[in-house]
Amino acid sequence: MVFLPGKAQKKPMITVRDSQEILVRLRQALESAGPAERSGLEHATDIAEATAALANEQVRKGWVRGILKAAGADAEGT
């Protein structure tokens, strides 16, 4: 996706998400996890489930805010 300063975007932004695949793999890892790994994998699964439940628009906004923050820009208005 190319962003042109000051220009309205004419093409839709596509969101690529691997959330479901990540959840499958985390759940598979939980099946064989030992006690030392279980707590961390359960926490990771909870985070992945919450992320998978987000609408594409929310995912895109989070991505843009992260890019702006990393660049030192104020992302509060986005």
C-alpha positions in Angstrom: 0.0 0.0 0.0 1.4 3.4 -0.9 0.3 6.4 1.1 0.5 9.7 -0.7 0.7 12.8 1.5 -2.4 15.0 1.3 -4.1 12.7 -1.2 -7.3 10.8 -0.5 -6.7 7.0 -0.8 -8.5 5.6 -3.8 -7.6 1.9 -3.2 -8.8 0.0 -0.1 -6.1 -1.1 2.4 -5.9 -4.8 2.7 -5.4 -6.3 6.2 -3.6 -9.6 6.3 -4.2 -11.6 9.5 -2.8 -14.9 10.6 -4.6 -14.9 14.0 -6.5 -18.1 13.4 -3.3 -20.0 12.4 -1.5 -18.6 15.4 -4.3 -19.8 17.7 -4.2 -23.3 16.2 -0.5 -23.5 16.8 -0.7 -22.1 20.3 -3.5 -24.6 21.2 -1.4 -27.5 19.7 1.6 -26.3 21.8 -0.6 -26.3 24.9 -1.6 -29.9 24.4 2.0 -31.1 24.9 3.2 -28.3 27.2 4.8 -29.1 30.5 3.9 -27.3 33.7 6.7 -24.7 33.2 5.4 -23.7 29.8 1.7 -23.9 30.4 1.2 -20.5 32.1 3.0 -18.6 29.4 1.2 -20.4 26.6 -2.2 -19.8 28.2 -1.4 -16.1 28.4 -0.2 -16.0 24.8 -3.4 -17.8 23.7 -5.5 -15.2 25.6 -3.7 -12.4 23.8 -4.1 -14.1 20.4 -7.8 -14.7 21.0 -8.3 -11.0 21.9 -6.4 -9.9 18.8 -8.4 -12.3 16.6 -11.6 -10.8 17.9 -10.7 -7.3 16.7 -12.3 -5.9 13.6 -9.9 -5.2 10.6 -10.3 -1.5 11.1 -9.1 -1.8 14.7 -6.1 -3.8 13.6 -5.2 -1.2 10.9 -5.5 1.7 13.4 -3.2 -0.2 15.8 -0.7 -0.8 13.1 -0.7 2.9 12.0 -0.4 4.1 15.6 2.6 1.8 16.2 4.3 3.1 13.0 3.7 6.7 14.0 4.9 6.1 17.6 8.1 4.3 16.4 8.7 7.4 14.2 8.4 9.7 17.1 5.1 11.2 15.9 2.0 11.9 18.0 -0.4 9.1 17.3 -3.2 10.2 19.6 -5.3 11.8 16.9 -5.3 8.7 14.7 
